Amino acid sequence: AAIAGSEGGVERGLLPGSAGAVPAAAAGIAGSVMACAFVVTDLGLMTVLGGTLSVGGFVALAPGLVGLWLSHKPGVRAGFCWRVAMHTLIWGGLALSVAGVFLRDNSAAELGTRCWWTV
C-alpha cells in the first residue's frame, strides 16, 4: 500500500516545486552534524550549548511570540501589561540564552564540597 503523498518511495513536497526540499534538508542536517563531530570533541560543551538554545527557543521565543500573536487576534483584549510581559519573556530569555553561551562553567567541584546533603 502506498503512503499518501509519496510517489515511487519518494515523498512529494508540500509546496509546488519543493519535491527535493526534504532530501536536501536531511542531507544538510546530516552534513552539519558530521562537520560538528569533527570539530567538537567535548560533549559537555554541546550539552551546555543545546541547553542555551532550548532556553532561547522553547522557553522564551516560542511562547512569547505566540502570546504576542494571540494578543492581536480579533476579540482578544490583551492590554499593555500583557504585551510588556511577552516582550520581557522574549528579551529576558534571549539574554539568558546568550549569557549561557559565555558562562559555561557550573563549578561542579566546588558545589560538591559545599553541598549539605549527599547521596
Contacts in CASP RR format, 6 or more apart in sequence:
PFRMAT RR
TARGET T0000
AUTHOR 0000-0000-0000
METHOD contacts of the structure
MODEL  1
AAIAGSEGGVERGLLPGSAGAVPAAAAGIAGSVMACAFVVTDLGLMTVLG
GTLSVGGFVALAPGLVGLWLSHKPGVRAGFCWRVAMHTLIWGGLALSVAG
VFLRDNSAAELGTRCWWTV
2 8 0 8 1.000
3 9 0 8 1.000
5 11 0 8 1.000
5 12 0 8 1.000
6 12 0 8 1.000
10 19 0 8 1.000
10 23 0 8 1.000
11 19 0 8 1.000
11 22 0 8 1.000
12 19 0 8 1.000
13 19 0 8 1.000
13 20 0 8 1.000
13 21 0 8 1.000
13 22 0 8 1.000
15 21 0 8 1.000
36 46 0 8 1.000
40 46 0 8 1.000
45 104 0 8 1.000
48 100 0 8 1.000
48 104 0 8 1.000
49 101 0 8 1.000
52 97 0 8 1.000
52 98 0 8 1.000
52 100 0 8 1.000
52 101 0 8 1.000
53 97 0 8 1.000
55 93 0 8 1.000
55 96 0 8 1.000
55 97 0 8 1.000
55 100 0 8 1.000
56 93 0 8 1.000
56 94 0 8 1.000
56 96 0 8 1.000
56 97 0 8 1.000
57 97 0 8 1.000
59 93 0 8 1.000
60 89 0 8 1.000
60 90 0 8 1.000
60 91 0 8 1.000
60 92 0 8 1.000
60 93 0 8 1.000
60 94 0 8 1.000
60 96 0 8 1.000
60 97 0 8 1.000
61 90 0 8 1.000
61 93 0 8 1.000
61 94 0 8 1.000
63 89 0 8 1.000
64 86 0 8 1.000
64 89 0 8 1.000
64 90 0 8 1.000
65 90 0 8 1.000
67 78 0 8 1.000
67 82 0 8 1.000
67 86 0 8 1.000
68 83 0 8 1.000
68 86 0 8 1.000
68 87 0 8 1.000
70 76 0 8 1.000
70 78 0 8 1.000
71 78 0 8 1.000
71 79 0 8 1.000
71 82 0 8 1.000
71 83 0 8 1.000
71 86 0 8 1.000
72 78 0 8 1.000
112 118 0 8 1.000
END
